[in-house]
Amino acid sequence: DMEFFRRPGVRRKMEAMLTCWCQQQKSKYKQGLNEVLAPFLYLQSEEQNSSPAPSDDEVFAFFTAFLKRFVPFFYSDDFVQLQSAFVFFRRLLLYHRPDLHNLLVERGVSPDMFCMPWFLTLFASKTPMKLVLQLWDRHLERGEPSFFIFLSVAVLTHAEKDVMSTERSTLPEILTSLGIRSRDELESLWTAAEGLHIRTPAPFTARLR
């Protein structure tokens, strides 16, 4: 995957698209934007060309539409929506896994210390590219932007043995390294997230919309 993004032409194209988006939004570049753009650019790679590759204009249109619908945090300079997502994550974890929630509180680890790359890139920063495409296909099909919070709780719960056994000083590092490593893991985590969604009281889920 990385070989594609080392190509000078791809790097120039990515920079141009990110510059264009920032100019359109009259905003400074924010960390994570490149990782959201990357999967859409990757659709132009040879490995993805079983069907006609999207044009540059189409890639940019996909990117901007996806950002607005699923990653709206970049449209706010103060990241208010992102802070709200952290609050909902913490409350969702408290409801379903109070033991994990309380452990993090006791060790002084807050969601913003490890969830930010998950939320800003919908796991693109911690997941192999081909799995990102499969994951985002599911997000697009489901059409529920807030579902990533349930998936985040599922990812944390899946790693509970490592979380429980890790010393306080290295816990943030362990948490930020979590991601989705295989197709089987994606299937398992998505199913777990759907289970969390079903077991969550409707009023809470409604507030996420």
C-alpha positions in Angstrom: 0.0 0.0 0.0 2.7 2.4 1.0 4.5 2.1 -2.4 1.6 3.7 -4.1 1.7 6.7 -1.8 5.5 7.1 -2.3 5.0 8.0 -5.9 5.8 11.7 -6.5 2.7 12.1 -8.7 0.4 10.7 -6.0 2.0 12.9 -3.3 1.6 16.0 -5.4 -2.0 15.1 -6.1 -2.7 14.5 -2.4 -1.2 17.8 -1.5 -3.2 19.6 -4.2 -6.5 18.1 -3.0 -5.8 18.9 0.6 -4.9 22.4 -0.2 -8.0 22.8 -2.3 -10.2 21.5 0.5 -8.6 23.9 3.0 -9.0 26.8 0.7 -12.7 26.0 0.1 -13.3 25.7 3.8 -11.0 28.8 4.6 -9.4 26.6 7.2 -5.9 25.5 8.1 -4.8 21.9 7.5 -5.7 19.6 10.3 -3.9 16.4 11.2 -5.7 13.3 9.9 -7.1 14.8 6.7 -4.5 13.0 4.6 -5.4 9.7 6.2 -9.1 10.2 5.3 -8.2 11.2 1.7 -5.7 8.3 1.2 -8.3 5.5 0.8 -10.1 7.4 -1.9 -6.9 8.1 -3.8 -6.0 4.4 -3.4 -9.0 3.6 -5.6 -6.9 4.9 -8.5 -4.2 2.3 -7.9 -3.6 -0.6 -10.2 -4.7 -3.1 -7.6 -8.1 -1.5 -7.5 -8.7 -1.3 -11.2 -11.0 -4.2 -11.7 -13.5 -1.5 -12.5 -12.8 1.9 -14.0 -10.7 4.0 -11.7 -12.3 7.3 -10.4 -11.1 10.5 -11.9 -9.4 13.1 -9.7 -12.6 15.1 -9.6 -14.5 12.1 -8.4 -11.9 11.2 -5.8 -12.1 14.8 -4.4 -15.9 14.7 -4.5 -15.9 11.3 -2.6 -13.5 12.7 0.0 -15.5 15.9 0.7 -18.8 14.1 0.8 -17.4 11.4 3.2 -15.9 14.0 5.4 -19.1 16.0 5.7 -21.2 12.9 6.4 -19.0 10.7 8.5 -16.1 12.9 9.9 -17.6 16.3 10.5 -15.0 17.1 13.2 -12.8 18.8 10.6 -15.3 21.4 9.9 -14.9 22.9 13.4 -11.8 24.8 14.4 -12.6 24.2 18.1 -13.4 20.5 17.6 -16.6 20.7 19.7 -18.2 17.8 18.0 -15.1 15.7 18.6 -15.2 16.5 22.3 -18.9 15.5 22.3 -17.9 12.2 20.7 -15.4 11.6 23.5 -18.2 12.1 26.1 -20.5 9.7 24.3 -17.7 7.1 24.1 -17.0 7.4 27.8 -20.7 7.0 28.7 -21.2 4.1 26.3 -18.2 2.4 27.8 -19.5 3.1 31.4 -22.8 1.5 30.5 -21.5 -1.6 28.8 -18.2 -2.1 30.5 -18.0 -0.2 33.8 -14.9 -2.3 34.8 -12.9 -1.0 31.8 -14.3 2.5 32.2 -13.3 2.6 35.9 -9.8 1.2 35.2 -9.1 3.9 32.7 -10.4 6.6 35.2 -8.2 5.1 38.0 -5.2 5.2 35.7 -5.8 8.7 34.6 -6.4 7.8 30.9 -9.2 9.8 29.1 -10.6 9.1 25.7 -8.9 12.0 24.0 -5.6 10.4 24.9 -6.2 7.4 22.6 -9.5 7.8 20.7 -8.5 10.8 18.6 -6.9 9.0 15.7 -9.8 6.5 15.7 -12.4 9.2 15.5 -10.6 11.5 13.1 -9.7 8.8 10.6 -12.4 6.2 11.3 -9.5 3.8 12.0 -7.7 4.5 8.8 -4.6 5.4 10.7 -4.5 2.1 12.5 -5.7 -0.3 9.8 -4.2 -1.8 6.6 -5.5 0.0 3.5 -7.5 -2.9 2.0 -9.2 -3.4 5.4 -10.0 0.3 5.6 -11.9 0.0 2.2 -13.9 -2.9 3.6 -14.6 -1.1 6.8 -15.7 2.1 5.1 -17.9 0.1 2.7 -19.7 -1.1 5.8 -20.0 2.4 7.2 -21.4 3.7 3.9 -23.9 0.8 3.7 -25.1 1.3 7.3 -25.3 5.0 6.8 -25.1 5.8 10.6 -22.2 8.1 11.2 -22.3 7.6 15.0 -21.8 3.9 14.7 -18.0 4.3 14.8 -18.4 5.1 18.5 -19.8 1.6 19.1 -17.0 0.1 17.0 -14.5 2.0 19.1 -15.9 0.5 22.3 -15.8 -3.0 20.6 -12.1 -2.4 19.7 -11.3 -1.5 23.3 -13.3 -4.4 24.7 -11.6 -6.8 22.3 -8.2 -5.8 23.8 -9.3 -5.9 27.4 -6.7 -8.5 28.5 -3.9 -6.3 27.3 -5.5 -3.2 28.8 -6.1 -4.9 32.2 -2.5 -6.2 32.4 -0.6 -3.1 31.2 1.1 -0.8 33.6 -0.2 2.7 33.9 2.8 4.3 32.3 2.5 2.4 29.1 -1.3 2.1 28.9 -1.8 5.2 26.6 0.8 3.8 24.1 -0.9 0.4 24.1 -4.3 2.0 23.5 -3.2 4.2 20.7 -1.7 1.2 18.9 -5.0 -0.7 18.8 -6.6 -1.1 15.4 -8.1 -3.7 13.0 -5.6 -6.2 11.8 -7.4 -8.8 9.7 -10.6 -9.6 7.9 -11.7 -12.0 10.6 -11.0 -9.3 13.3 -13.1 -6.8 11.3 -16.0 -9.3 11.1 -15.8 -10.0 14.8 -15.5 -6.4 15.9 -18.3 -5.2 13.6 -20.6 -8.0 15.0 -19.7 -6.9 18.5 -20.4 -3.3 17.8 -23.8 -4.2 16.4 -24.5 -6.1 19.6 -23.6 -3.1 21.7 -25.8 -0.9 19.5 -28.8 -3.3 20.0 -28.2 -3.5 23.8 -27.9 0.3 24.2 -31.1 2.2 25.4 -32.8 3.9 22.5 -32.7 7.4 24.1 -28.9 7.3 24.2 -28.6 6.1 20.6 -31.1 8.8 19.5 -28.9 11.5 21.0 -26.0 10.4 18.9 -27.8 11.1 15.7 
